[in-house]
Amino acid sequence: MSSHLGTHIDAPLHVLPDGVPTGELALHPFVGPARVVDLSGRGEIGPDSLPPRSVAARRILFRTRGRAFLSPLAAVRLAERGALLVGTDAMSVDPADAEDLPVHRTLLSRGVMLLENLDLAGVPPGDYDLIALPIRFRDLDASPVRAVLIKREAKNIRIK
C-alpha cells in the first residue's frame, strides 16, 4: 500500500532532499483549531482568490470538490500569514500535471504541513478542531491519517 493512499499527510522528505520523514514530524500542526473554506469550482486558487478570513487561520482546509489547486503565490501568502497546515479534499495541492510539485515545495520548505485527499463533502464551511495525526513511520515521506473535525461553538472561537 502506498503511504499516499487515501487521506494522508506529506512530510518534507516527499519533495525536499534534506526534508524530514513522517517519524520526525512535530505533532502540533495536526491538532488544533482549523477553518474549512469552500472554494468549489475554482480551478487554480491564486492569492487574490483566498478569502481574507481564511488566511488568518493557522490550519486551513479547502473544500474544492476535488478540482481546485493552489498557485505557488497563494502558498507563499498562506505561509507568510503563519499557516501551520494546509489541507484539501483534492488528491494534491498541486495541479495533476505538476511534475516538480511547486506548491508542495513552497509550503513544506516553509514548515507548513500538507493534508491531502480529505473527505469534506458533508462538512459546512466554518471553524472546527482538527485531529489528523500521522503514523510514526521512521523513514517514509507520507502517512495515512484518520482526520476528525469537531465543530467549534461560535461563542468560543479563537483561532490561534
Secondary structure, 3 states (H helix, E strand, C coil): CCCCCCCEEECHHHCCCCCCCHHHCCCHHHEEEEEEEECCCCCEECHHHCCCCHHHCCEEEEECCCCCEECHHHHHHHHHCCCCEEEECCCCCCCCCCCCCHHHHHHHCCCCEEEECCCCCCCCCEEEEEECCCCCCCCCCEEECCCEEEECCHHHCCCC
